[in-house]
Amino acid sequence: MNKLLLALGVSALSPLAFAKPVIVTSIKPVSMVVAAIAGDKAEIQQIVSSTASPHDFALRPSDLRKIVNADTVVWVGESLERFLEKPLENAGKEDSSIEWLALDGMALHNFAKEHHHDEDEAEDDHHHDHEAHDDHEHEGHGDHDEHEEHDEHEGHEGHHHDGVDPHVWLSPDNAKVLAKAVTARLVSLDSANAEYYKGNLASFEKGLTAKDAEIRKALNKVNKVPYIVFHDGYSYFEQHYGLSHAGEITVSPERKPGAKKVAEIRHEIQENKVQCVFSEPQFSPAIVKTLLEGSDVKTAPLDPLGGKVKMGSNAYFSFLDSLSGQFLSCLG
């Protein structure tokens, strides 16, 4: 009997009894919102590295282990991270995961219908794209066979830019929706720290309202300046702050535009008096250089994933600052 009591006493004091909730996140912007609520009371494990793009990511065995061991997986949704759909199902984590796109209260945008013909043109250059894809730095994406590569692109039918735009983290309003969902989940996983999580949510909402107003004031000075982005993934930010998007280089960032599309973009630049063409650090800037040869149009990187933002409870605010600063640097 004494041995049994001793065993029970030891187990109650084991590290497992004090283990922090483990929240596995898909991409860095998701981690930023989760970190604002979790603080130091939960462990965050991110799957897609901050230098890679979710548009063409391939899971590694270590990523699958993270999913299996997670208390909760927080992801954007199938239309961005199709690579997570089956692993979540296989691990029995579908019901316990938080899918940002599926949350109540989300304000979702659809990709504009007029972009469809761009996708068809991109198909013409599809085989060339695979050769050119080597200049895209991507972690853990080197050992695909042809069948897997084909499946990867088949998977992008769900991200074909004719449905819901999945880049929801670019909307401060949508960030608040995720923050509330994460708070509720952490409270249910770790009731002992419920007040801590709720306090973090209140601080996040208050801070985000102030940051949003500050950024809107700054961007109002350049919101009539026309620009072109690398890929059509900024509508939440652009519409929220009333910016003057004049076009994009490619609607699918894993595909480079063909010669016909390049000629069209050059025409758009002249016709719309475009002041800036933005590149993205996750993709090779070579196509942007080609577009701007012989012109005095400015260019700057626009990072939709906040690759250089330092993680922490204020990371999402820093991300919004960084993105607005990138717009201001080229449009101002």
C-alpha positions in Angstrom: 0.0 0.0 0.0 2.8 2.4 1.0 4.5 1.6 -2.4 1.3 2.5 -4.2 1.0 5.8 -2.4 4.7 6.5 -3.0 4.2 5.8 -6.8 1.2 8.0 -6.9 3.1 10.8 -5.2 6.0 10.5 -7.5 3.7 10.5 -10.6 1.9 13.6 -9.4 5.2 15.4 -9.1 6.5 14.2 -12.5 7.4 16.7 -15.2 4.4 15.6 -17.2 2.1 17.0 -14.4 3.6 20.5 -15.0 4.0 20.2 -18.8 3.1 23.3 -20.8 0.5 22.9 -23.5 2.2 22.3 -26.9 0.7 24.3 -29.7 2.0 23.4 -33.2 1.6 26.2 -35.7 1.8 26.1 -39.5 3.4 29.4 -40.5 5.1 32.3 -38.7 2.1 34.7 -38.8 0.0 32.1 -37.0 2.8 31.7 -34.4 2.8 35.5 -33.9 -0.9 35.5 -32.9 -0.6 32.4 -30.8 2.5 33.8 -29.0 0.5 36.9 -28.0 -1.9 34.8 -26.0 0.4 31.9 -24.9 3.1 34.1 -23.5 5.5 31.9 -21.5 2.8 29.4 -20.4 2.6 27.3 -23.6 5.2 25.9 -26.0 4.9 26.9 -29.7 6.4 24.6 -32.4 6.2 26.0 -35.9 6.3 23.7 -39.0 7.1 25.9 -42.0 10.4 27.7 -41.5 10.4 31.5 -41.6 12.5 31.4 -44.8 10.2 29.0 -46.7 6.9 29.5 -48.4 3.7 27.6 -47.5 2.8 27.6 -51.2 5.1 24.7 -52.0 6.1 23.2 -48.7 6.7 19.4 -48.1 6.4 17.9 -44.6 9.4 16.1 -43.0 9.2 13.2 -40.6 10.0 15.6 -37.7 7.0 17.7 -38.7 4.7 14.7 -38.6 6.0 13.9 -35.1 5.2 17.5 -34.0 1.6 17.0 -35.2 1.2 13.7 -33.5 2.4 15.1 -30.2 0.6 18.4 -30.3 -2.2 19.4 -27.9 -3.5 21.6 -30.7 -2.5 22.4 -34.2 -3.2 25.9 -35.4 -3.2 26.4 -39.2 -4.7 28.8 -41.8 -6.5 26.1 -43.8 -6.5 23.7 -46.7 -6.4 26.3 -49.4 -3.0 27.5 -48.2 -1.5 24.5 -46.4 -2.9 21.5 -48.2 0.1 19.5 -47.0 -1.4 19.5 -43.5 -4.8 18.1 -44.4 -4.0 14.3 -44.5 -1.4 14.4 -41.6 -4.0 16.0 -39.4 -6.6 13.4 -40.4 -4.1 10.5 -39.9 -3.1 11.8 -36.5 -6.7 12.2 -35.4 -6.1 15.9 -34.8 -8.7 17.4 -37.2 -11.3 18.0 -34.4 -8.8 19.5 -32.0 -7.1 21.7 -34.5 -7.9 25.4 -35.1 -8.4 26.2 -38.7 -8.3 30.0 -39.0 -10.3 30.2 -42.3 -13.2 28.2 -40.7 -13.6 30.3 -37.5 -16.8 32.2 -36.9 -16.5 35.9 -37.4 -13.9 35.8 -40.2 -14.2 38.4 -42.9 -13.0 36.5 -46.0 -12.2 37.8 -49.5 -12.5 35.9 -52.7 -9.8 36.2 -55.4 -10.9 38.5 -58.2 -12.5 36.7 -61.1 -10.5 38.9 -63.6 -7.3 37.1 -62.6 -8.4 33.8 -64.1 -6.8 34.3 -67.5 -3.5 35.0 -65.9 -3.5 31.5 -64.5 -4.1 30.1 -68.0 -1.2 32.0 -69.4 1.0 30.7 -66.6 0.2 27.2 -67.7 1.9 27.9 -71.0 5.2 28.3 -69.2 4.5 25.5 -66.7 7.5 23.3 -67.7 9.9 26.2 -67.8 8.7 27.0 -64.2 10.0 23.7 -62.8 13.5 24.4 -64.2 13.4 28.0 -62.9 12.2 26.8 -59.6 15.7 26.1 -58.5 16.4 29.7 -57.7 13.7 29.6 -55.0 15.3 28.8 -51.7 13.2 26.2 -50.0 13.9 24.1 -46.9 13.1 20.4 -47.1 11.9 20.4 -50.7 14.7 18.7 -52.5 13.9 15.0 -52.6 10.6 14.9 -54.5 10.1 12.5 -57.4 8.1 13.5 -60.4 4.9 12.0 -59.1 5.1 13.9 -55.8 6.0 17.2 -57.6 2.9 16.7 -59.8 0.8 16.0 -56.7 2.1 19.1 -55.1 0.9 21.2 -58.0 -2.4 19.3 -58.2 -2.8 20.3 -54.6 -2.6 23.9 -55.7 -5.9 23.4 -57.5 -7.3 24.3 -54.1 -5.1 27.4 -54.1 -5.9 28.3 -57.7 -6.7 31.9 -56.8 -10.3 31.6 -57.8 -11.8 30.9 -54.4 -11.2 32.3 -50.9 -8.0 34.2 -50.4 -6.2 32.4 -47.6 -3.8 35.2 -46.6 -6.1 36.2 -43.7 -3.3 37.1 -41.3 -2.9 40.4 -43.2 -6.1 41.6 -41.7 -5.9 42.9 -38.1 -9.6 42.2 -37.7 -9.1 38.5 -38.6 -6.1 38.3 -36.2 -8.5 39.2 -33.4 -10.7 36.3 -34.4 -7.8 33.9 -34.2 -6.6 35.3 -30.9 -10.1 34.7 -29.3 -10.1 31.1 -30.6 -6.6 30.4 -29.3 -7.5 31.9 -25.9 -10.5 29.7 -25.6 -8.5 26.6 -26.5 -5.6 27.4 -24.1 -8.1 28.1 -21.2 -9.6 24.6 -21.9 -6.2 23.0 -22.0 -4.7 24.8 -19.1 -7.4 26.1 -16.8 -4.9 26.9 -14.0 -3.7 29.8 -16.2 -7.0 30.9 -17.6 -6.8 34.4 -16.2 -3.3 34.8 -17.7 -4.5 33.9 -21.2 -7.6 36.1 -20.9 -5.5 39.0 -19.8 -3.1 38.5 -22.7 -6.2 38.5 -25.1 -7.3 41.9 -23.6 -3.8 43.3 -24.0 -3.6 42.0 -27.6 -6.9 43.5 -28.6 -6.2 46.9 -27.0 -2.7 47.0 -28.5 -3.9 46.0 -32.0 -6.6 48.7 -32.0 -3.9 51.3 -31.3 -1.4 49.9 -33.8 -4.1 49.7 -36.5 -4.9 53.4 -36.1 -1.3 54.3 -36.2 -0.6 52.4 -39.4 -3.8 53.7 -41.1 -2.7 57.3 -40.4 0.8 56.6 -41.9 -0.5 54.7 -45.0 -3.2 57.4 -45.7 -0.3 59.5 -47.1 0.5 57.0 -49.8 -2.8 55.3 -50.5 -3.2 56.8 -53.9 0.2 55.7 -55.2 -0.1 52.8 -57.7 2.1 49.7 -57.3 2.4 46.1 -58.4 3.0 43.2 -56.0 4.8 39.9 -56.7 1.7 37.8 -56.2 -1.9 38.4 -55.5 -1.8 37.8 -51.8 -2.2 41.2 -50.1 -5.9 42.0 -50.5 -6.7 41.9 -46.8 -4.0 44.4 -46.0 -4.7 46.5 -49.1 -8.4 46.8 -48.6 -8.2 47.3 -44.9 -5.9 50.3 -45.5 -7.3 51.5 -48.8 -4.1 51.0 -50.9 -3.9 51.3 -54.7 -3.0 47.9 -55.9 -2.5 48.1 -59.7 -1.7 44.5 -60.5 0.6 41.5 -59.7 3.4 39.7 -61.5 2.0 36.2 -60.9 -1.2 34.9 -59.3 0.5 31.7 -58.1 3.9 32.4 -56.6 5.2 28.9 -57.4 4.9 29.7 -61.1 6.8 32.3 -63.0 4.9 34.3 -65.6 5.4 33.6 -69.3 6.7 36.2 -71.9 3.2 37.3 -72.8 2.4 38.1 -69.1 5.7 39.9 -68.7 4.8 42.2 -71.7 1.4 42.8 -70.2 2.9 43.8 -66.9 5.3 46.2 -68.6 2.3 47.8 -70.3 0.4 48.0 -67.0 3.4 49.7 -65.4 3.4 52.4 -68.0 -0.4 52.8 -68.3 -1.0 53.0 -64.6 2.1 55.1 -63.8 3.2 52.4 -61.3 5.7 53.8 -58.8 6.9 50.6 -57.3 7.1 46.8 -58.0 7.4 44.7 -54.9 9.4 41.4 -54.8 9.2 38.8 -52.0 12.1 37.4 -50.1 10.7 33.8 -50.3 11.1 33.9 -54.1 13.8 34.8 -56.5 13.8 38.6 -57.4 15.2 37.9 -60.9 11.8 38.3 -62.6 11.3 41.7 -61.0 14.7 42.8 -62.3 13.8 41.6 -65.8 10.5 43.6 -65.6 12.2 46.8 -64.6 15.2 46.8 -66.9 15.6 50.3 -68.5 12.9 51.9 -66.3 13.1 54.2 -63.2 10.4 52.4 -61.3 11.4 51.6 -57.7 11.4 48.1 -56.2 11.5 46.8 -52.7 10.9 43.5 -50.9 7.5 42.9 -49.4 7.5 40.1 -46.9 4.0 38.6 -46.3 5.4 36.1 -43.7 7.4 38.5 -41.5 10.6 36.4 -41.9 12.8 38.8 -39.9 10.3 39.7 -37.2 11.5 38.6 -33.8 9.1 36.2 -32.1 7.5 37.2 -28.8 4.2 38.5 -27.5 4.4 41.7 -29.6 5.5 39.9 -32.8 2.2 40.5 -34.6 2.4 44.2 -34.0 6.0 44.2 -35.2 4.9 42.3 -38.3 2.3 45.0 -39.1 4.9 47.7 -38.5 7.3 45.9 -40.8 4.9 45.4 -43.6 3.5 48.9 -43.5 7.1 50.2 -43.4 7.9 48.2 -46.6 5.0 49.8 -48.4 5.9 53.3 -47.1 9.6 52.9 -48.1 8.7 52.3 -51.8 5.5 54.4 -52.2 6.6 57.4 -50.2 
